[in-house]
Amino acid sequence: MTIIGFNFSKLYAVHKKASKGDVKVATNIKIDAIEKTSINIDESKLALKASFTYTIKYDPDIGSLELQGDLLFVQETKVAEAFLAEWEKKRSMPRKASSAIVNAILPKCVVQALIMTKDIGLPSPIPLPRMKSSNVKVEKDAADKKK
C-alpha cells in the first residue's frame, strides 16, 4: 500500500463551557467508506479512497471536536479488488491494511486537534510532557566551581 494523498474535508470544534477539575478525553477514529477513485497511476495498481471521521469528546461535556477527511492510497489491482469486496460485504478490512490506514490518519488528526483545542481553549486531547521541579538539578558552571 502506497499513500498518495490526504485531506481534511470538515474541521469542527466547539467549546461549551470552562473546565473544572478532572476532565476525561475520549478519542475515536472511524473509517466511514472505502471506494475506488478515478486516479490512474499505473494499470497494475488501483487507487482507493478511505473516508474517515476522527472525534474527540470530553467528560464532563465541555466541548468536542470532529475532523473528517480522505486518505488516498494505491495497491496492486488484485489486492485492491479483494480489499473492496471485503469492505462491501463486511464493512471491515484486513488487519494489516487497517493498521496502515489508521496509522497514516492518526498523526495528522492529532496534530490538527492540538492546534484546534489550543485555539478555542479546550484541554489538550493528548497528555503533554511536563517537567517536575523535584527532578531539576542545577549545576554550577566551571567559573563558579573554581571559586
N, C-alpha and C positions, 0 to 999 in steps of 0.2 A: 504494500500500500504506500503510495506516494501522495503527500498532501500538496495541493496546488493552490489552494485559496482559503480565505477565512474572512467573514464579515459579520458585523452586527447589523440586525435589521430593526431592533427595538431595544431602547435603553430606558428603563422606568425606575424611578426611585421616589419614595415618599417618606417624609419624617413627620410622624403624627404627634409625638409629644416627647418631652425630655425624659431621659432615662434616670431611674432612681434605683440604687442597689445593684444587685447582680442581674445581668442580662444574659440570657442564653441565645445562642445563634445557631440556626439550623440552615444548612445549605443543601441544595438538591440540583442534580442535573438530569434532564430527561431528553432522550432522543425522540423527537416528535415524528420524524419521517425520514425515509431514505428513498431516493429516486434517481433515475438516470438524468443526466444533463445533456445538453446539445453540444458540449465541448468535444471537439475531435482532435485528440493529440496524436494518437497512433492507432492504426487499425487493429493492433493486437491488444489494445487496452480500452477500457470503458471508464468514463468519468461518472462519478456518483456524487450526490449532494446529501449530506446529513444535516437536517434541520434540528435545532436544539433549543431548549429553554433552561436557563440557569436561574434559580431563585434563592433568595436569602430571606428568612423570616426571623423576627426577634420575639423573644418571650421574656417579659411582657411585650405586648404589641405596640412597640414604639415606632415602627416603620417597617419597610420591606423594599426589596429590590427585585427586578425581573429583567433579565437580559435574554434576548432571542437573537438567533443568527444561523449561519450556514457554514459548514465545513465542506470544501470540495476536495475530492481525492480520486486517484486513478488506481485501477487494479487490472490485472490480466482479465480479458473478457470472460473467460470460462469461470474464473473465481468470482468475478463481479456478478455474473448472472445467477450463480448459485447463492451468493450473498443476498441478492434482491429477492430471489424465490423464497428463501428462509424468512426474510423480513416480511414479505407479503403474506406468507402463510401463518407465521407465529408471532410477528412483531418483535422478533428477537434477532440477535446477531451472534456469530461465533465469538467465543470469549476473547481470543487474540485480537480480532478486529475491534471488538467493543472497547478493549483496553486502549488500543491505539487511538481510536476516535476520541474517547473521553480524555485521554492524556494530552491530546492536541488541543482540545477545547478548554480544559480547566485553567491552564496558566493565563490565557488571555482573559478569561472571565474573572479570575481572582484579581488580576491587576486592575481591570476596569472597575470591579466592585470596590476595591480600595480607594480609587480615585473618587468614585461617586459618593461613597459613605463619608469621606473626608469633606467633600464639597457641601453636603447637606447636613452634616453634623451628627451622623449615626456612628455607633461604635464600630470599630474595625471588624470585618467578618472573619478574620484570622488572627490568632494571637501574635502580637508583635514582640520582638525581643526587648527585654528590659534589663537594665543593669541594677544589681542590688548594691547598696552602699557598703555593706559589710564585706564585699568581695574586692573592693578597691584598695590597692596598695599604692602608696605614694613613695616613690623613690627619689632620693636626693640626687641632684646632678653631680658630676665629677668635681665641680668647683666647691660645692658645699661639703663634700667628703674630705677635702684637703684641709679644711679649717680645723 
